[in-house]
């Protein structure tokens, strides 16, 4: 992987995020000469799950801060818990960031690589009398901590000498104690109004093999202790994190102060982004995947980057979504329709428009020469002539959308009716003369029509007008495909709220609809997984990357054509 200068990534055609409060804070540090090194930000994911739309917000925010200030952006895996981490997630996170266009280049780091430095820092705190080994059980540690309204009480092991604590800590490292037997705690203030400062745990014992370091370690640092040390080692200047870590900032600063870190990094917080109709909690996402309520981390209904990519969302649309939201101070609940709006805006001039009939109704042109066919030249995209045209086969037997015909039209219906006339897209006027129905069910199975050869599109015919234009495909040339239509995954914006509840009551039963044997016009080049098209009047669709094969195309609807975005994010 090559190094990437974040100042140059998409700089030519990607607008920067608007000026915000975070920019002002960082500019003050630069103007005040707080740092003698370049500005450096980082994104520190745990390799225990897949990135989602909220991750994209955090990643893009950090990349933009670095880019605006001529600095560096780091990816650092927070891999200090061997029980949940795996190379599968490391690979997925790296690939997703590449796809998003936010590659850190050569600046990829692992918290586990700093194990010795973090351990030495712990011993330094022990020798200063700022950390001690505690034998309380996890339940006792919690009970001793107190509440928001009541102070905690000191551990009976708080007054151990530095020498004893150092010996015990080294014995912990050497594997002489079982899981949970001892922890290393900071010695701060059990009466602090901030519970995070009430002698927090710094190290715990975990006898488990680590995906990178194997069995070299059996003690692992807590995130709040490891994080500031890792930032300092890498030269990070601004540790940008979501708002739930605001109360942890005093501990971040305490660690750096007690270790006498020169020009210490600063933690600064921004708001968290949630979307309506989806969950971004890794715990919930994992439960949905494990319970097989979805078909994997890349299910197109999930807000994971893998799921959004498979559905057909583009990196450009996701970054436009982030820019539209801007920097938020608190949690923002954003309507999913904003993300849909962004992908429509991105695709409207990019995607070739083709004709696809999702619910076919047969049309026979009784006055078209039997066995004959011709080609009609139709543009790919009216908003982008550069996409060119294609030749679409036309014959005497066609399929149209079933909803484009009404035997007895309702008020305002402008498509094909019995005795009425309509234009076929890029083709001719046709008139419906007869309706054929199934004798048992009464369902319409065929329309008998005539076409007017003088009305071919582009011929200049202006003898009469019709009120509507409909799309179609030639029966002889049509390509069969399956199409998935997606709606929001959840009935509301949350998952199970009570212990023992299952997901069944929260899943929208109409979140995925499969339409079999849809008919598409033939394409000159075989569509490849990830290719995107506009299906005329239906919306934007993407060739599915998992189910499509050489024998059968499967499409996912990215979004319908109708744009329902009406407002701003609730901040």
Buried (B, 14 or more C-beta within 10 A) or exposed (E): EEEBBBBEBBEEEBEEBEEBEBBEEBEEBBEEEEBEEEBBBBBBBBBBBBBBBBBBBBBBBBBBBBBBBEBBBBBBBBBBBBEBBBEEBBEBBBBBBBBBBBBBBEBBBBBBBBBEEBBEBBBBBBEEEBBBBBBBEEEEBEEBBBEEEEBBBEBEBBEBEBEBBBBBBBEBBEEEBEEEEBBBBBBBBBEBEEBBBBBBBBBBBBEBEBBBBEEEBBBBBBBBBBBBBBBBBBBBBBBBBBBEBEEBBBBBBBBBEBBEBEEBBBBBBBBBBBBBBBBBBBEBBBBBBEEEBBBBBBBBBBBBBBBBBBBBBBBBBBBBBBBBBBBBEEBBEBBBBBBBBBBBBBBBEBBBBBBBBBBBBBBBBEEBEEEEBBEBEBBBBEEBEEBEEBEBBBBBBBBBBBEBBBEEBEEEBBBBBBEBBBBBBBBBBBBBEEBEEEEEEEEBEBBBBBBBEEBBBEEEBEEEEBEBBBBBBBBBBBBEBBBBBBBBBBEEBEBBEEEEEEBEEBBBEEBBEEBEEBBBBBBEEEBEBBBBBBBBBBBBBBBBBBBBEEEEBBBBBBBBEEEEBEEEBEB
